[in-house]
């Protein structure tokens, strides 16, 4: 007899047939698993993470691919709290579609935010793909210190809702200007705040497993701290660090199978 976990069913589709795996005993169907995807800095849902969205959707998962406040179009138009609520709303929408297990996944800056979100909200798992954009790091403190102090000064003067020209930095393009309110800017770039990766990792909910996907050909500055950062997570038997043969920008498009395999393991071990 063929074991249930390897049983297949053929469904007629036009002139051919699709071979679809059936869930194993005790396994949650992929159609009941929801995943929120978040792009990287200055990106968009259609840039770098769109192929990951399609790959996961093709496996049957419920997927929400969000445009986050750090996109190229939005440029930090709202603060961290509002960004959290956007993810919460997306998770609730996935629940309304039938999701019973919920994961958040982010690329680069989205990965850092996924770790932050996971440290504050109950989830079935967090997926950080080539996480980068740690505002608590030395580069951010050096390059953006003046902008952070300007935002603090404006807030102290009661001008937190006023817009100004601040700066952001990113490995492939260097330092560049962004225009937003002082309050929103500081919420994202406070070196002791939400996007300080070390704080999020240390404060991760102990019951939440984390998948770190690390491209072997990533920016040197990111590679240097990634494994030590992963090792700082609270112990969990399903925490996993995966090295991938890719560059920083290619990582999402190559992560679909790794993510699906890990989610299946998390789901089966949770029974």
N, C-alpha and C positions, 0 to 999 in steps of 0.2 A: 504494500500500500504506500502511496506517495504521501510523505508528511505534509501536514496542512501548511506549514510555512513556505513550502515550495510548490504549492498547487497553483495552477494557472487556469484561466478561462479565456476562450476566444470569443470576441464579439464581432459580428459582421459590421464592416464599415466600408460602404461602397463596394468596390470589386475585391478588396483585400480583407484582412482580419487583423485586429489589434490584440496583442497578447498582454493581458493585464494581471499582475500578481494579486492574489487574494491575501488579506491580512491573516496573520497567524493567530492561533488561539490566544486570547488575552491581549492581543495587540489592538491598539486604537487605529481604526481606518484613517488613512492620510486625509480623507475628506473631513475629518473631525479634528484636525490639527491646524492651527492658525499660526502664521509667521508674519511679523511686521519687518519690513526691510527698510533700512535707512542708508542713503548715499553718503558720499564723502564731501569734504569741504569744496565749496563753489560748484558742486555737482548738481545733479537732478535725478529724478527717477528714471529718466531715459538715457543716463550716462553711466556706463560701467556696471550698474546693478540691474539693468533691464534684462540682460541675459540670465541672470540668477533668478529673477522673478519668473521668467518663462520656464526655466528648468524645474523649479520647485512646483509651479502650477501644473506642469506636465506630469509630475509624479502624483498629482491629486491633492496637494496641500492647498489650503485656503491662504492666499497671500495678499498682503496690503503693502504696496510700494509707495512710500510717502515722500513728498517734497518737504524737507525740514527747514527750519529757520536759517541754517547756514548755507543754503543753496546759492548759486550764482545770481539768481533772480531776486531772492528775498533779502540777502545781506543782513541777517540778524534783525529782522523786522519786529520780533518779539523776544522776550527773555526766556530763560531756561524753564520757568514754571509753565509758561504757555506751551513751550515745546513738549513738556511732559504730558500736558493735557491732550495735545494732538495725538500722541502715541496711545494714551489711554482711550481716546475716542475710537481710534483704529482697532484696538483690541476688542472693544465692546462691539464694534461692527462685525468683527470676525466671530465673536460669540453668537451674535444674532443670526449668523449664517450657519451655525452648527458646530463651531469650534469648541472642543472640550479641553484641549491642551494648547497652551499659548507660549510662543517663543518670540524673542526680539533678536534681530540680526542687523548689524551695521558694518559698513565698510569705512575704514580710515577714521575720520572724525565721527562718522556714524557708529563705528565700533566703540569709541570712547564713550559716546552718549548711551549706547546700549548697556555698557557696564555700569554707568551711573544710574540708568533707569532700573536695572536689575538690582542695584543695591537698595532701592527704595520701594520696589513693587513686587508682589508675589507673581512669579512666572514659573513655567516648567523648564525653562532654560534660556541662557544668553549666549549669543554667537558673535564674537568679535573677529572680523575679517581684516587683517592688516591694520589693527588699531593704531591711529596716529592723531596728533593734535593735542597732546598733553600740555595744558597751559601751565601746569606746575613745573615743567621742565626748564632747564637752564636757558635754552634757546628762546623760548617764549618770554621768559622773565627779562632777558637782555633786549630782545627786539621790540617788545611791546610795553615795556615798563612805563614809558612816557604816556602812552595812550591810556594805560590802566590808571595812572595817577590823574590824568586829565578827567577821566570819567568819575573818579572818586571826588575830585574837587567840585565838579559840576553838581554831583548829587548832594554834597555837603552844603552847597549854596542854594539848594532847592531847585536845581535845574536838571533833575534827572530825566524829565520827560522831553527835554530839548535835544535836537539832533546835532551832531558834530561829526567832523572827519577824524576817524580813528584809524588804526592799522591792524592788519591781520598778517599772518605769515604761514607759508606752506612750502614744503621741501622742494618741489619742482619749479616754483615760480617766485620764491623769495617773499619779501614783504610788500604788501599792497594795501591801498586805502579801502575802507568801508565807511559808509555813512549810516548811522543809526542813532537811537537815543542813548544817552549815557547810562541809564539804568539797564537797558538791554545789553549793551556792550559789557558792562562790568559783570553781569550775571554769567556771561559766557567766558570771560577772560580773567576773572579774579584767580590768581595763581593758587589760592587756597579754596576755591569754590567748586562748583559742580563738575567742571571739566578737568579737574586735577585728577589724573588717572589713578595715582597711587591711593588716594582717599577712597575712590569708588571700589577699587579692587579689595582693599582692606575691609571695607564695609559691606562687601557682597553678602547677601543673605546666605547663611550657611547651608540652607536646604536647596539652594539654586545651583545646578551644575553649569559650568561655563566651558564653551569650546573656543579656544584661541586658534585661529588659522594664520600662520606666519609664512609669507612668501620668502623663499630663500634668496631671491634677487631684489629684496626690498631696499629702501634707502638705508644706508649704514646707521644713521642716527636712530632709526626705529628698531633695527635689528639688535642694537646694543642693549636696549633695556627690556625688550619684549619678554624673553624667557624669565628673567628675574622678576618682572611684574607678575607674570603668570604664577610663579612660585609663591607669591605673596597672598594669593587667594586663600580663603578659608578652605580647609581640606574637604573634599567631596570625592567619592569613588568614581564619579563620572566626569570630573574635570578632565579636559584633554587638550594637549598642545600638539598641533599638527603642522609640520613644515611642508610647504608645497613648492614645486618647481614652477615658479612664476614671478613676474614683476608685481609691483604694488598695484597698478591699475588693472592688471589681468586677473587678480585674485578672485573677485566675485564670480566671474564667468566660469572659473574652474572649480568652484567650491560646491556646486550642487550635489554631487554624489557624496562628498565628505559630510555635508550637512545632513543629508537624508539618512546616511548610515548612522550618524551620531544620534539623531532624533529617534530613530527606531530603537537604538540601544537604551536611550534614556527612558523611552516609553515602556519598553519591555521590563527594565529593571525597576520601574516604579510600581509594578503590579504587586 
